Amino acid sequence: MSQFQAVRGMHDVLPEQLPQWQRLEAVFRAVSARFGYEEIRTPVVEYAQLYLRSVGPDSDIVRKEMYQFTDRGGEQLALRPELTAGVVRALVQHGLFHRRSLWRLWYYGPAFRYERPQKGRYRQFHQYGAECFGSPYPESDVEIILLAAAIVQELGITAYELQLNTLGTPEERRRYQQALREFFGHVRSALSAESQQRLERNPLRILDSKHPEDQPFIEQAPVLWDYLGTASREHFERVCDAVQAAGIPVRVNQRLVRGLDYYTHTVFEFVSPQLGAQNAFGGGGRYDMLVESFGGPSVPAVGFAFGVERLLLLMPPQPVEPVAQIYVAVAGEVERAQQVVMQLRAAGYRAVVDLQRRSLKAQLREAHRLGVPVVAIVGQAEWERGSVVLRLLSDGTQWECPLPELSAHVRHVLSR
């Protein structure tokens, strides 16, 4: 066993796993571009206060999961637990709202939370997300949801459900939170210890509890819909109607609250039965006051994020391409093989050559192991005639090929 192991909850992505990651990343980039979203990249480390203000000091992320530390200058810093706050900070810091009234942005990168590692959930994980800044209208909510759904569909994921809810305005939510405090206060002693802690700080989070003893009370609890005004109801109904009109099945879940304090109005989650009890693999919602709370102008916004490791669990397996299209084997001077492999790479082929000066038999075994379809054998007699031998490993067929025609021969073989 190695003397050193990866930190618990953080994992390596090995070469044989990377094709799935790369396919995922290609879909993120392609679908984002199709919707007109531009990429933004923000630092992994931010001031801890950024998340206290945005995510909320009473959220589970800040209270239990955030990696915080003091640097040598005495600053309180944090590894980012999510990426939206950093994106908003960047927009405000660089004055981007003075340049354009509407921004469509996407991001992708690692995030960190100190939580119990489990299936598809790690302490270092990756998020893809998109944010739309500048529109208070339901159509921006719909666009964000359609972008998320397009990615899910492009990845071939079929076993999922889209759940929608609304949290209304901050004032409507405050009235609802008070109603929840009164309701759950009457049964406080019967609630789980975690829900008892949440009762005063953030009673909305009780609705998200997975503890069995909480479920009967959650079922009987007041629903936010009864505390919404006409404008909030109309906004939510328009979002639901437009998403369904786009052919995406929707289930309204009035217990859906999400885990971050900055949400207003629309919230949504993508869930899958294939993931077990922790079945969400992405979600988001509207956050109309976050930009202003960072010292920026009053800019409405809506966004979402996917957990990349969770998407990977749901993606159907894809055929894996070999590491190279052609293997150059040498039975003679190694410099000749280097010339051939350079010629092939210059022509755009993925080509590898033996670097261990093994026997020709050992080189052919290595080509088989790598799954390379074609081998170019550089032999003494053929080289003197200005050619090499091409061999198909699938059936052993081989022929002599003049060096000037090598690229054309390989292209013909690979296109069959």
Buried (B, 14 or more C-beta within 10 A) or exposed (E): EEEEEEEEBEBEEEEEEEEBBEBBBEBBBEBBEEBEBEEBEBEBBBEBEBBBBBBBEBBBBBEEBBBBEEEEEEEEBBBBBBBBBBBBBBBBEEEBBEEEEEBBBBBBBBBBBBBEEEEBBBBBBBBBBBBBBBBBEBEBBBBBBBBBBBBBBBBEBEEBBBBBBBBBBEEBBEBBBEBBBEBBEEBEEEBBEBBBBBBEEBBBBBBBBEEEEBEEBBEEBBEBBEBBEEEBEEBBEBBBEBBEEEEBEBEEBBBBBBBBBBBBBBBBBBBBEBBEEBBBBBBBBBBBBBBBEBEBEEBBBBBBBBBBBBBBBBBEEEEEEBEBBBBBBBBBEEEBBBBBBEBBBEEEBEBBBBEEEBEBEEBBEBBEEEEBBBBBBBBEEBBEEEBBBBBBBEEEEBEEBEBEEBBEBBEEBEEE
